[in-house]
Amino acid sequence: MIKIFFITLFISQSSHARIFSFGKETLAGYFSVAESSSAVAKNLSDKESSASSYSKGLGMNLSGEFGISYIRHFLGLRFGLEFMKPLPLDNVTASDAAGNTLYTGKYDLLAYAPKVGLEFYLINRQTTRVYLLATIGSSSVTITNSYASPTIAPGASFSEQTKGSATTWTAGAGWEYYLFDTTTICFEVYQRSLNYTSLTYASAGTNFIGTHAAGDPVLKTDGTARQVNLGGTYIGLTFKFFVH
């Protein structure tokens, strides 16, 4: 009986030592995924040529992020690197006002942003907490477009790459819950501001508008600058792995 008592006591103490508490955790690695309806839509192709309609546009923005989180009391700091990549568009048919096919296009976009963030915990209990979230970072984007079988100038298939940079920020809220061992899961909703307003060509070439040199601004047929907006309302899922 005494042996059973001490064995039970040992198991109880070991189990107690493994009880998770947000109040005792300060450092975690994390990764997150998020999605949003794309504000880009057909803006990647709009007025790139004499075409008046395109068969499809970007429908969803996807992002993934990893980094570290440092927490003290009611505040948490995030240091991360985020990648954003809408699903690539392939076999996009560009047509004129009469419905004639002018060419087919493929559009691919990849952006990344080193970021810092702040979490402010409104509710901070042992295994659950609710927080406000704000982040800011510097984002760079690369857009690669390919065009096949054009019936308009330049009359031959070609590809081009454009680049840009912009400040990105997010503001939102989240709910974090203990999952198992030292792992938690966070559900987040936030608003992102990220608009690339000054795209430039990565190399010299010829497209539907004419010739351009590396570093020239990317313009539409009406002479205005092409912009790509990855902002919008995002829904995200984050996993944190706390280190003792």
Secondary structure, DSSP 4 states (H G I P E B T S, - for coil): -HHHHHHHHHHHHHHHHT---GGG--EEEEEEEEEEE-S-TTTTTTTSSS--EES----EEEEEEEEEEEEETTEEEEEEEEEE-PPPEEEEEEE-TT--EEEEEEEEEEEEEEEEEEEEEEEE-SSEEEEEEEEEEEEEEEEEEEEES-SSTT-S-EEEEEEEEEEEEEEEEEEEEEEETTEEEEEEEEEEE-EE---EESS-EE-SS-EE-TTPBPB-TTSPBP-EE--EEEEEEEEEEE--
